[in-house]
């Protein structure tokens, strides 16, 4: 789960990370009022969406007076920002963050992430802030500083000092940088985060170390014990298909194709998507119904996949271990009868009670295309799609 910049800053403040003064606004009038509360003679109006590269997309405006603030807010609210992270569909701006202008002397990149290969947290820093880490790695790889954190003891102050020294900070800024790095690490650890990124982390003219931007993401599986974090979820920023699936306990990833997929297990799902592509088709989604594929759960999965108007063929591919093929077959029959399916349906069952499951499908009298192997299922799904659409 991701959160907005202003939410991440509020959380990081509690761990000793300093940020510029700011306030939330939902209208141009409110944006002007926030600027008056903050004071000063320079402000930044920031669109709040779950995406980086907002500045390049026109989502960040520097303002010097009330009229500029009002006009910037009026332009941004309701605007669809398109970045390389949002894709061509973009994301609509529903709220703004008005922040005090900062005298920036230097920009630094700071990120704390999970290194799954080493099974530990990694701290990544660079003196080339303001650039995306992928761009830094490509253009100035020598500037990247990387420190791994031993899980048994956590991040130590000496590690944070090493990073500060390598960044070439002045004496008075080193202790602030140590506080910032350790604060970000503790926030990630204590809140079940999966990433904390501050880009840029700036050094100001008066010698302060400020998080000018902040991004945090969290482990969805840990939200049950972090209700304060779960409350920060903004559903307007999520793919509506993925949001509805998540609310119903299903794992769903929306794709751009037209063959809807209902599969159990991530490995089988990935193999199925690859096989569909190999057969000449395009998958519309990745929907994993998990281990407890009851008839009711299968029916919910059908409804979720069919909410995507691009879906023109359905593929159900289940390997039953914990599941049972007869349960899945009952769910398929129940779903097809209840929604009056108008598109081709290909079903491949394997594993526990497979013969009973196949018999249920055969006896249903429904127009279901059966397959025995993964390759056969993918080929039949693509062939059925071509025949149905005439493509």
C-alpha positions as CSV (number, residue, x, y, z in Angstrom):
1,X,0.0,0.0,0.0
2,X,1.3,3.5,-0.9
3,X,0.4,6.8,0.8
4,X,0.6,10.4,-0.2
5,X,3.6,12.7,0.3
6,X,2.0,14.7,3.1
7,X,1.0,11.5,4.9
8,X,4.6,10.1,4.7
9,X,6.0,13.4,6.0
10,X,3.6,13.4,9.0
11,X,4.8,9.8,9.8
12,X,8.4,10.6,9.4
13,X,8.1,13.7,11.6
14,X,7.3,11.4,14.5
15,X,10.6,9.7,14.0
16,X,12.7,12.9,14.0
17,X,12.8,13.6,10.3
18,X,12.5,17.3,9.6
19,X,10.3,18.6,6.8
20,X,9.2,22.1,5.6
21,X,6.0,23.6,7.1
22,X,3.0,22.7,5.0
23,X,-0.8,22.1,4.9
24,X,-3.4,20.2,3.0
25,X,-5.8,21.9,0.6
26,X,-8.9,20.8,-1.3
27,X,-9.7,24.1,-3.0
28,X,-7.9,27.2,-4.4
29,X,-9.3,29.2,-1.5
30,X,-8.0,26.7,1.0
31,X,-4.6,26.7,-0.7
32,X,-4.3,30.5,-0.3
33,X,-5.3,30.2,3.4
34,X,-2.7,27.5,4.0
35,X,0.0,29.7,2.6
36,X,-1.1,32.6,4.9
37,X,-0.8,30.1,7.9
38,X,2.7,29.1,6.8
39,X,3.9,32.6,6.2
40,X,6.9,33.6,4.2
41,X,7.2,34.9,0.6
42,X,7.6,31.7,-1.4
43,X,5.4,28.6,-1.5
44,X,5.2,25.4,-3.4
45,X,1.8,23.9,-4.4
46,X,2.1,20.1,-4.9
47,X,-0.4,17.7,-6.5
48,X,-0.9,14.7,-4.3
49,X,-1.0,11.5,-6.3
50,X,0.6,8.1,-5.9
51,X,3.4,8.7,-8.4
52,X,6.9,10.1,-8.7
53,X,8.0,12.5,-11.4
54,X,5.2,14.9,-10.6
55,X,7.3,17.9,-11.3
56,X,8.0,16.8,-14.9
57,X,4.3,16.3,-15.4
58,X,3.5,19.8,-14.2
59,X,2.2,18.8,-10.8
60,X,4.4,21.1,-8.7
61,X,4.1,24.9,-8.9
62,X,6.3,27.5,-7.2
63,X,4.3,30.6,-6.2
64,X,5.1,34.0,-4.9
65,X,1.7,35.5,-4.1
66,X,-1.9,34.7,-3.5
67,X,-3.0,35.0,-7.1
68,X,-0.3,32.5,-8.2
69,X,-1.3,30.1,-5.5
70,X,-5.0,30.4,-6.4
71,X,-4.3,29.9,-10.1
72,X,-1.9,26.9,-9.5
73,X,-4.5,25.2,-7.2
74,X,-7.3,25.8,-9.7
75,X,-5.2,24.3,-12.5
76,X,-4.1,21.2,-10.6
77,X,-7.4,20.2,-8.8
78,X,-9.2,17.7,-11.0
79,X,-6.4,17.5,-13.5
80,X,-5.2,14.1,-14.7
81,X,-1.4,13.9,-14.3
82,X,0.3,11.5,-16.6
83,X,3.8,10.3,-15.6
84,X,5.9,7.4,-16.7
85,X,4.8,5.7,-13.4
86,X,1.1,6.2,-13.9
87,X,1.0,5.0,-17.5
88,X,-1.1,6.7,-20.1
89,X,-4.3,6.5,-18.0
90,X,-2.8,9.0,-15.5
91,X,-4.1,9.8,-12.0
92,X,-6.6,12.5,-11.1
93,X,-5.5,15.2,-8.5
94,X,-8.1,15.4,-5.6
95,X,-5.9,17.2,-3.0
96,X,-2.9,19.5,-2.8
97,X,-0.1,20.1,-0.3
98,X,1.0,23.7,0.1
99,X,4.5,23.9,1.5
100,X,6.9,26.7,2.5
101,X,9.6,27.5,-0.1
102,X,13.0,26.3,0.8
103,X,16.5,27.8,0.2
104,X,18.0,24.7,-1.4
105,X,21.8,24.6,-1.4
106,X,22.2,20.9,-2.3
107,X,20.0,17.9,-3.1
108,X,20.6,14.3,-1.9
109,X,18.9,11.0,-2.6
110,X,18.0,8.7,0.3
111,X,16.2,5.4,0.0
112,X,15.6,2.5,2.4
113,X,14.3,-0.6,0.8
114,X,14.0,-4.4,1.2
115,X,16.8,-6.2,-0.5
116,X,15.1,-9.5,-1.2
117,X,18.2,-11.1,-2.6
118,X,20.2,-10.6,0.6
119,X,17.0,-10.8,2.8
120,X,17.8,-7.6,4.7
121,X,17.1,-3.9,4.6
122,X,19.4,-1.8,2.4
123,X,20.1,2.0,2.7
124,X,20.9,3.7,-0.5
125,X,22.1,7.2,-0.8
126,X,23.6,9.5,-3.4
127,X,24.8,13.1,-3.7
128,X,22.8,13.3,-6.9
129,X,19.4,14.1,-5.5
130,X,16.4,15.2,-7.5
131,X,17.0,12.4,-10.0
132,X,15.3,9.0,-10.0
133,X,17.5,6.2,-8.6
134,X,17.4,4.3,-11.9
135,X,18.7,7.5,-13.7
136,X,21.4,7.9,-11.1
137,X,22.5,4.3,-11.4
138,X,22.6,4.6,-15.2
139,X,24.4,8.0,-15.4
140,X,26.4,8.3,-12.2
141,X,26.7,4.8,-10.6
142,X,29.9,5.8,-8.8
143,X,27.8,8.3,-6.7
144,X,25.6,5.5,-5.1
145,X,26.4,4.6,-1.5
146,X,24.9,1.4,-0.3
147,X,24.8,-0.1,3.3
148,X,23.2,-3.4,4.3
149,X,21.5,-3.6,7.7
150,X,22.1,-6.7,9.9
151,X,18.5,-7.9,10.9
152,X,19.6,-9.1,14.3
153,X,20.9,-5.7,15.5
154,X,19.2,-3.2,13.2
155,X,20.8,-0.1,11.7
156,X,23.6,1.3,13.9
157,X,24.5,5.0,14.3
158,X,28.0,4.4,12.9
159,X,26.5,3.1,9.6
160,X,24.5,6.4,9.3
161,X,27.7,8.4,10.1
162,X,29.6,6.5,7.4
163,X,26.9,7.5,4.8
164,X,27.0,11.1,6.0
165,X,30.8,11.2,5.7
166,X,30.7,9.7,2.2
167,X,28.2,12.3,1.2
168,X,30.8,15.0,2.1
169,X,28.6,16.9,4.5
170,X,29.8,19.7,6.7
171,X,30.4,19.1,10.4
172,X,27.2,20.7,11.6
173,X,25.1,18.7,9.1
174,X,26.4,15.2,10.0
175,X,24.4,14.8,13.2
176,X,21.2,15.9,11.4
177,X,21.8,13.5,8.6
178,X,22.4,10.6,11.1
179,X,19.1,11.5,12.8
180,X,17.3,11.6,9.5
181,X,18.7,8.2,8.3
182,X,18.0,6.5,11.6
183,X,14.5,8.0,11.7
184,X,13.7,6.8,8.3
185,X,14.9,3.3,9.1
186,X,12.9,3.2,12.4
187,X,9.8,4.4,10.6
188,X,10.1,1.6,8.0
189,X,10.9,-1.0,10.7
190,X,8.2,0.0,13.3
191,X,5.4,0.6,10.7
192,X,6.0,-2.5,8.6
193,X,7.1,-0.5,5.7
194,X,8.6,-1.9,2.5
195,X,10.2,1.3,1.3
196,X,11.0,4.8,2.4
197,X,12.3,7.2,-0.2
198,X,13.3,10.9,0.3
199,X,14.1,12.5,-3.0
200,X,15.3,15.1,-2.7
201,X,16.7,15.4,0.9
202,X,18.0,18.9,0.8
203,X,20.7,20.9,2.6
204,X,19.4,24.5,3.2
205,X,21.1,27.8,3.2
206,X,20.9,28.0,7.0
207,X,22.4,24.5,7.4
208,X,19.3,22.4,8.0
209,X,18.7,18.9,6.6
210,X,15.1,18.7,5.3
211,X,13.0,16.1,3.6
212,X,11.6,18.0,0.6
213,X,9.7,15.0,-0.7
214,X,8.8,11.7,0.9
215,X,7.4,8.4,-0.3
216,X,6.5,5.4,1.7
217,X,4.9,2.0,1.0
218,X,3.7,-0.7,3.3
219,X,3.3,-4.4,3.5
220,X,-0.4,-5.2,2.8
221,X,-0.2,-8.4,4.8
222,X,0.7,-6.4,7.9
223,X,-2.0,-3.8,7.7
224,X,-4.2,-5.8,10.1
225,X,-1.9,-4.8,13.0
226,X,-1.4,-1.2,11.7
227,X,-4.9,0.3,11.7
228,X,-3.4,3.8,11.8
229,X,-1.6,3.1,8.5
230,X,-4.5,1.3,6.9
231,X,-6.6,4.4,7.4
232,X,-4.2,6.4,5.2
233,X,-5.3,4.3,2.1
234,X,-6.6,6.5,-0.8
235,X,-8.7,4.3,-3.0
236,X,-9.1,7.0,-5.6
237,X,-5.4,6.5,-6.5
238,X,-5.7,2.7,-7.0
239,X,-6.8,0.6,-10.0
240,X,-10.5,0.1,-9.3
241,X,-10.2,-3.5,-10.3
242,X,-7.4,-4.2,-7.9
243,X,-9.1,-2.3,-5.2
244,X,-12.4,-4.3,-5.5
245,X,-10.4,-7.5,-5.5
246,X,-8.4,-6.6,-2.4
247,X,-11.6,-5.7,-0.6
248,X,-12.9,-9.2,-1.3
249,X,-9.7,-11.0,-0.3
250,X,-8.5,-11.7,-3.8
251,X,-5.1,-10.9,-5.4
252,X,-5.6,-9.1,-8.7
253,X,-3.3,-7.2,-11.0
254,X,-4.8,-5.5,-14.0
255,X,-3.1,-5.8,-17.4
256,X,-3.9,-4.4,-20.9
257,X,-5.0,-7.5,-22.8
258,X,-8.4,-9.2,-23.4
259,X,-8.1,-12.7,-22.0
260,X,-9.3,-12.8,-18.4
261,X,-7.5,-15.2,-16.2
262,X,-8.7,-16.9,-13.0
263,X,-5.8,-19.0,-11.6
264,X,-4.6,-20.3,-8.2
265,X,-1.0,-19.7,-7.2
266,X,1.5,-17.1,-8.3
267,X,3.8,-19.5,-10.1
268,X,1.0,-21.1,-12.2
269,X,-0.4,-17.6,-12.9
270,X,2.9,-16.3,-14.3
271,X,3.3,-19.5,-16.4
272,X,-0.2,-19.1,-17.7
273,X,0.4,-15.5,-18.7
274,X,3.6,-16.4,-20.4
275,X,1.8,-19.2,-22.3
276,X,-1.0,-17.0,-23.4
277,X,1.6,-14.5,-24.8
278,X,3.4,-17.4,-26.5
279,X,0.1,-18.5,-28.1
280,X,-0.4,-15.0,-29.5
281,X,-2.8,-13.6,-27.0
282,X,-2.8,-10.8,-24.4
283,X,-3.8,-11.5,-20.8
284,X,-6.2,-8.9,-19.2
285,X,-5.3,-9.6,-15.7
286,X,-3.6,-11.7,-13.1
287,X,-6.2,-13.0,-10.6
288,X,-5.1,-15.5,-7.9
289,X,-8.0,-17.0,-6.0
290,X,-5.6,-18.6,-3.6
291,X,-5.9,-21.8,-1.6
292,X,-9.5,-21.7,-0.5
293,X,-11.3,-21.8,-3.9
294,X,-14.9,-22.3,-2.7
295,X,-17.8,-22.0,-5.2
296,X,-18.6,-18.6,-3.8
297,X,-15.0,-17.4,-4.1
298,X,-14.9,-18.6,-7.7
299,X,-18.1,-16.8,-8.5
300,X,-16.7,-13.5,-7.0
301,X,-13.6,-13.9,-9.1
302,X,-15.7,-14.3,-12.3
303,X,-17.6,-11.1,-11.5
304,X,-14.4,-9.2,-10.8
305,X,-12.8,-10.2,-14.0
306,X,-15.9,-9.5,-16.1
307,X,-16.1,-6.0,-14.7
308,X,-13.2,-5.2,-17.1
309,X,-14.9,-4.3,-20.4
310,X,-11.9,-5.3,-22.4
311,X,-12.2,-9.0,-21.4
312,X,-13.4,-11.0,-24.4
313,X,-12.5,-14.5,-23.4
314,X,-12.1,-16.2,-20.0
315,X,-9.5,-18.8,-18.9
316,X,-9.8,-20.7,-15.6
317,X,-6.7,-22.7,-14.9
318,X,-6.6,-24.4,-11.5
319,X,-4.2,-26.9,-10.0
320,X,-5.9,-28.3,-6.9
321,X,-3.8,-29.2,-4.0
322,X,-5.4,-27.6,-1.0
323,X,-8.3,-26.7,-3.4
324,X,-10.6,-29.4,-4.9
325,X,-11.5,-29.5,-8.5
326,X,-15.1,-30.3,-7.8
327,X,-15.4,-27.1,-5.7
328,X,-13.9,-25.1,-8.5
329,X,-16.2,-26.7,-11.1
330,X,-19.2,-26.0,-8.9
331,X,-18.1,-22.3,-8.7
332,X,-17.6,-22.1,-12.4
333,X,-21.1,-23.5,-13.1
334,X,-22.7,-21.3,-10.5
335,X,-21.0,-18.2,-11.8
336,X,-21.8,-18.9,-15.5
337,X,-25.4,-19.5,-14.7
338,X,-25.8,-16.4,-12.6
339,X,-24.2,-13.9,-15.0
340,X,-25.3,-15.3,-18.3
341,X,-21.8,-15.4,-19.8
342,X,-21.6,-14.1,-23.4
343,X,-17.9,-14.8,-24.1
344,X,-15.9,-18.0,-24.6
345,X,-14.8,-19.8,-21.4
346,X,-11.9,-22.2,-21.3
347,X,-11.4,-24.4,-18.2
348,X,-8.4,-26.5,-17.3
349,X,-8.5,-28.5,-14.0
350,X,-5.8,-30.6,-12.5
351,X,-5.1,-32.2,-9.2
352,X,-7.5,-33.2,-6.3
353,X,-10.9,-34.6,-7.5
354,X,-10.1,-33.7,-11.1
355,X,-12.3,-36.3,-12.6
356,X,-15.3,-35.3,-10.5
357,X,-14.7,-31.7,-11.4
358,X,-14.6,-32.5,-15.1
359,X,-17.8,-34.5,-14.7
360,X,-19.6,-31.5,-13.1
361,X,-18.6,-29.3,-16.0
362,X,-19.7,-31.9,-18.6
363,X,-23.0,-32.4,-16.9
364,X,-23.8,-28.7,-16.6
365,X,-24.9,-28.4,-20.2
366,X,-22.9,-25.2,-20.5
367,X,-20.8,-24.2,-23.4
368,X,-17.4,-24.7,-21.7
369,X,-14.2,-25.5,-23.6
370,X,-12.2,-28.1,-21.7
371,X,-8.4,-28.5,-21.7
372,X,-6.0,-30.9,-20.1
373,X,-2.6,-29.1,-20.1
374,X,-1.5,-25.6,-19.7
375,X,-0.3,-25.2,-23.3
376,X,-3.6,-26.6,-24.5
377,X,-5.6,-24.2,-22.3
378,X,-3.6,-21.2,-23.5
379,X,-3.9,-22.2,-27.2
380,X,-7.7,-22.9,-26.9
381,X,-8.2,-19.6,-25.1
382,X,-6.4,-17.6,-27.8
383,X,-8.2,-19.6,-30.6
384,X,-11.6,-19.0,-28.9
385,X,-10.8,-15.3,-28.6
386,X,-9.9,-15.0,-32.3
387,X,-13.0,-16.9,-33.3
388,X,-15.3,-14.8,-31.0
389,X,-13.9,-11.4,-32.1
390,X,-13.0,-12.3,-35.7
391,X,-9.4,-11.0,-35.2
